[in-house]
Amino acid sequence: MVCVTGRKARAALLVAVMLVVMWNMPATRSDAGGDRAMTRTLSGSLPYDLYGLWEFASGANLSPPVAANGMLYVGDAQGTMYALDAQSGELNWSFQAHGRIRHAAAVTMGTVYFASGDLVSGAIYALNAWDGSLRWNYQFTGSAAGAPMVQHPLVYFGYNSQRGNIMALSVFDGVLEWNWKARHYLSGQLAVREDVVVSGTTLTEDNESYLYCIDSHTGQIGWEKTLSGYFSGVSLLPGDQAVVTSGGASTGRIYALDTTTGEQLWSPFRVRPFNFWSPPSVHGESIYTLNKGTVYALCLETGKEQWNRLLPVHDHDGPMPFSHAPLSCEAHLYITYAYADSRLSSHLHVLDRHEGTLLAVHEPGTTLTAAPIVCGRNLYLLSQGRCVQARRGLKITVNGRAIAPAESGAFIREGITHVTLRGLLDTAGFAVEWDGDTRSVRAHKDQSEITIAVDSQKASLACGKTTFLALELINDRLMVAVRALVEFMGGEVKWDADVMSVSCQLP
């Protein structure tokens, strides 16, 4: 059933007014939760150690955060939407809605769109992104089936009420433009492009699900497909292509479809015996997805495997973990997943997206309940559903070479950066040896040599110069203050607070 309401004259006037407003607005970011969210890519680079900036908790479960306009937008189970300063964590404004906010907001063109409610009823809200003032709200009967998606001049939203519904509202005043009803309950996040809306359903009694492609302008069904097993996720690409992941009792599938006809463009890539739990992420000419503990990269044009990487931190023999879609940022992939029984804390894996090389493994020490957000050198994590953590990437280079996070273990205490002794010396090109008899570290390179006695914490150079180094044993690794060691060895240390970077130059 399709209900269409036409308001062409008024829409044209509103578009003209909106263009004038947009021309005078400051530049905004709409990468996260907005028009480009379907590709799950952001600008950023963070294969470094993580240094805590701030934390935010409201006392209730939080929705996945969204970064835009220099702010972080996050809602909670008490129906409050918060706008936090992305750098300091300070509250800019809050808005009280009715009902729980479970899904991420969409932030674009100076407006925050989000859904709140319970299992019976809810509402879509549009707020001014700068001050939180209400622009409009639209009430519906049912429960939200995902986050709203925006493709101007419409905002699209899926909800379940006896069966699945997808509706389109005007971004200007929240007036209903069309409402389409599915055969079954919607599952997962719908995807939107300027011409189509694509969504899938939960499993039916016949162990099948449906995939729908709808005209984004009229709400008319274009085509539908029956999937053998559950619908996992979809990404829409420019042109006429969609990438879908699905699974059944014995195999997981990933394939590309022509959104005009619904026909498959290449044979499905399959993995047995586990299913694809991760929705797909597309960046450039590659598709990324996660099947239990293995990340796969496929060629977008052919579906052929480019590489796969078994992650080092996961329970090989345990149940299937819940996985978020891989986040692609420039040259890197960010992978998180969690186990329903909390047997293991979540880990954040950073991979080179071209080669699949593992660059870093970060252990936040908590369960991550949403995909990470990476903006420049900042990382935002949703911890156990109740706390947003903001962390900054700490990059340390020695003679132009970066110390790998797995080797540096870097942290900052009282303004002093510490790093593993071996990590710093290895990166500088020193051969490092441990003398168990004297409990000392010896390192040499060309004519340079340093000896550090662990018990007395005394460091000695070949020229006879000595000093005291405050060493710490943390997680079975010797940590040392970077500046103290480098300057003692005749080197130079530069600190760039804007990008959290320590640059060391050793002779």
DARAZI-V622357 format. One record per run of one state. SS is the DSSP state (alpha for helix, beta for strand, coil for the rest). FROM is the first residue (numbers start at 1). TO is the last residue. If there is no record, write none. Layout:
ss = {SS,SS}
from = {FROM,FROM}
to = {TO,TO}
This chain:
ss = {coil,beta,coil,alpha,coil,alpha,coil,beta,coil,beta,coil,beta,coil,beta,coil,beta,coil,beta,coil,beta,coil,beta,coil,beta,coil,beta,coil,beta,coil,beta,coil,beta,coil,beta,coil,beta,coil,beta,coil,beta,coil,beta,coil,beta,coil,beta,coil,beta,coil,beta,coil,beta,coil,beta,coil,beta,coil,beta,coil,beta,coil,beta,coil,beta,coil,beta,coil,beta,coil,beta,coil,beta,coil,beta,coil,beta,coil,beta,coil,beta,coil,beta,coil,beta,coil,beta,coil,beta,coil,beta,coil,alpha,coil,beta,coil,beta,alpha,coil,beta,coil,beta,coil,beta,coil,beta,coil,beta,coil,beta,coil,beta,alpha,coil,beta,coil,beta,coil}
from = {1,2,5,8,24,37,40,41,43,44,45,49,57,62,63,66,69,71,77,80,86,91,97,100,101,106,109,111,118,121,129,134,142,143,145,149,152,154,161,164,171,176,182,186,193,196,202,208,216,221,229,230,238,241,248,252,259,264,265,269,272,281,284,286,292,294,300,305,311,322,324,327,330,332,336,337,339,348,353,358,363,368,369,373,377,378,384,387,399,401,403,405,409,411,414,416,421,428,431,436,440,446,448,454,458,462,466,469,472,475,477,482,489,492,497,501,506}
to = {1,4,7,23,36,39,40,42,43,44,48,56,61,62,65,68,70,76,79,85,90,96,99,100,105,108,110,117,120,128,133,141,142,144,148,151,153,160,163,170,175,181,185,192,195,201,207,215,220,228,229,237,240,247,251,258,263,264,268,271,280,283,285,291,293,299,304,310,321,323,326,329,331,335,336,338,347,352,357,362,367,368,372,376,377,383,386,398,400,402,404,408,410,413,415,420,427,430,435,439,445,447,453,457,461,465,468,471,474,476,481,488,491,496,500,505,507}
